[in-house]
Every structure is written in C-alpha cells, then in structure tokens.
C-alpha cells in the first residue's frame, strides 16, 4: 500500500465527497428548457444558468467540441510548462488565485441561487465568500482551507465543460488524458516536475495535499512536547514529513464523466460512475508501492469505463 490505511482513507473520502458535491453542483446548473413564442410559434429554448459568463456557446456541436477542448488543454499545459521553466511563480499564483475565486464562486452560487431571488446578487455574494478562501488558499498556505476548497473547486470547473461533451467525446477525452498521464509520469517526468514546482516555488498545489509523519517522527514530536530540555524543542528540529497527494486532474475528469452521464441517463447511473471511479482509485492506492509515482488517470479511466457500462445497464433496468 502506498500510504497508511488512515491516509488512504482520508484521500478516498475526500475524492468521493468531491464527486458527490460535483453531482449536486451539476444538478443545480442543469440547462433549463422553456417554451418561447417566436414568430407566432412555440419553440423550445435552452438556457444555461452558469454565472460569470461561463455559459457554453449556442448551437455547439458536441461531437467536434472535443477538438477545441484538446487544443485548449495543450495550450494550457504548454503555458504552465513555460512558466515553470521561467520560474514565474508569482504570475502563476496570481493566475491560480483568479481561477480559484471564479470556480469557488460557481460552486457557492449553486446553493445561493436557490436562496436568493436575484441571480446577480447570489453570484456577487458567492464571489464575496470565495475571495477570502482563495486568499488563504493561495497566499496563506493553510492546509485545512486548501483541502476544503479543493472539495468545491473541481465541481466548479467540471460544470463549465460538461455541456460541451457527449458520452463519446467524454470517452475519447478520458483515453487521451490517460495516455498523456502515462507519458507525463512514467516517461517524461513532467508531472513530478510540475508538482515539485507548485509545492516548493508556488507554495500551492492543485490537488489534495495531506502531510503526515511516520511512527518515529510522531514519537519524536511527543517526546519533544513532554521534555523540558532545550535540545528537544520542536522549533530547533528540522524534520522531513511525507506527503500524500492526488492531482486535480484525477479528481475533475471523473466528475466531468459522471456529469455527462447525469445529463444523458440521470442521477443513479451518474452515481454508479462516481462509485466505480472511487473503487478504481482505492485499488491503485492498495496495490501501489511506497516511494513510486503512478499515473492515476489510466486506473481511474478503467473504473469509469466499467461504471459507464453499468450505468447503461442501470438506466435500462430503471426504465423497465
């Protein structure tokens, strides 16, 4: 097992809770279909309630939108890699801060839009709540705030992309992302370099981040707390702690996939997809070895494909 049972349980619980929050946010932003009289005839008009100008383009072709997403993804990765090479940590932190504020605002607005009549006011209040959390996350490096906001960030990102995809384009995207993940982790080492830069230079990480100590380190800390000797003061000791991380991409793509299934088949099939992704991730953590890096997306994608198959079976049985 890559991490202890406790740490593995924490990561799995955070992953699954984020998936559930994602399904709730997706439901809140489901497109609304209303009948509008145009030129004397009633026509169905689809409106997307996403705030901050994040609505998808009208009359989008979901079969071809994958190309646009891939191009945007390549540009974003190339841009981040360039900034990493240039060590432009401050610029990246400011960029990260702006994105965090917007997607947290989207997540909070998913709830507030039902409590406040005005969508404008609810979206502004959501930004007001998101702003201090983003400041603590990006500039104060608070572990609790970091992981709490991670639970909301990926649902906020996912709902922007879900309307652009159908089941086939989502499957193609998963395959491509898995191939990239394998290359970035096992062949180029790009993922490790980017993670190291985020943690050491940017002082912020896009994903779940759980530091922990081994038994000897915990014993040393306990001894230092109980001892009155100056030689054992914690502030005079330097100690390397282990870190359990789960990248943001490994969290957001399962939400996007479950969201596409939600749009297509409904909630129960989407929940099945999320459960299968969680089980696949748990399997990776159980069979992974300590000290080694693994691309999580190929394993999660395998779980998602099983989940998609089971989702269609469940949707068929529900209709019976």
Secondary structure, 3 states (H helix, E strand, C coil): CCCCHHHHHHHHHHHHHHHHHHHHHHHHCCCEEEEEEECCEEEEEEECCCCCCCCCCCCCCCCCHHHHHHHHHHHHHHHHHHHHHHCCHHHHHHHHHHHHHHHHHHHHHHHHHHHCCCHHHHHHHHHHHHHHHHHHHHHHCCHHHHHHHHHHHHHHHHHHHHCCCCHHHHHHHHHHHHHHHHHHHHHCCHHHHHHHHHHHHHCCCCEEEEEECCHHHHHHHHHHHHCCCHHHCHHHCCCCCEEEEEEHHHHHHHHHHHHHHHHHHCHHHHHHHHHHHHHHHHHHHHHCCCCCCCCHHHHHHHHHHHHHHHHHHHHHHHHC
